[in-house]
Amino acid sequence: MLEKMFNNPVKTTADNATVVLNDSNIQSSSYKFSFIEQLVLDREAWENTVARTSNEQLYKLLARCYGTYLSMSQDNEKAEQMREDLKTHINLKGYVFAKTSHTLTKIVKCVFGADRRRTSTYSIVLRAALAENKTEAQIAGFIESRGGVQEIRLAKGNALSTKAKAELAKNTVAEQSLAKVSSEALAKQLDSAKVGQQVVIVATQQANGELVANAVTYSETAVNTALSAYYSANKDSIKTKADERAKASNDSTLSDAINNAA
C-alpha cells in the first residue's frame, strides 16, 4: 500500500482535503500529516519554553504519542491511514529501524528526533505503560508514580530504581527502633500533621558515640535516597525479612480460609 502512495502520493490535511502531488515536487518540508507533524511542533514548543522547568508538558506529549499508538492499533480505515502516514514520514526523514522495532519507538523517534538515548528512554517508558494496559489519560500519573522517566528506564530488566529499593527497605526500617530522640529544638522542626511519616534526620557522629541532629527533612526524594542506600547495604537481610512477612501473611490467609470453611 505504501508503494501505491508513492506512485500517486496524496497529502492529507487537517480539514480532510486531499491534494495530488507530483513525484518530483515531494519534499519533507511541504509534506505534512496532521497527527505526526503536530506532535513534532508541540515537542519543539515544549523544548523551547518549559522543558527546563517542568515535566508536565513532556508527560502530556508522551501521553499523546501513546494515544496515537493506541489509535493506530485499531482495525479501521482511520488507523490504516495513520499507519501509512507514519511510514511515509519515516521515509521522508530517512529514519532506519530494525525489523523488530516497536511502533512506539518509531513514533517517539519521529516526534523527538534522532537522539538515540532519548528515543530509547521514552520508548521504554511507553512500552512499560503498555505492558500494564494503561490508558492515554493514565500516562502522566504512571510516570510520576514511578519517579519519572529516568527511574522507569533504570528499572528495565532486573535493575531496581531508587524508588523500588526504597519501597523494599521501608517496612524493614520501620520495624526497627534504634533509639528515641526528642528535644524542644527538634520538635520545632517537626510537622504534627505528618505523624507516622518517615523523615530524614541529618546528624553528626561525636567522639563519645552520641549523634547530634543537625537538620530534618520530609523530602520524598531525600527519604527514598536514604532508604535506597540502606537497601543496597542490607539487601540480603531485607529480602529475608520480606520473605518471612510474605510467608506469615500466606499462613494467616490459609488459617482464615480453614476457619471460614469450618
Order of alpha helices (4+ residues) and beta strands (2+ residues): alpha-beta-beta-alpha-alpha-alpha-alpha-alpha-alpha-alpha-alpha-alpha-beta-beta-alpha
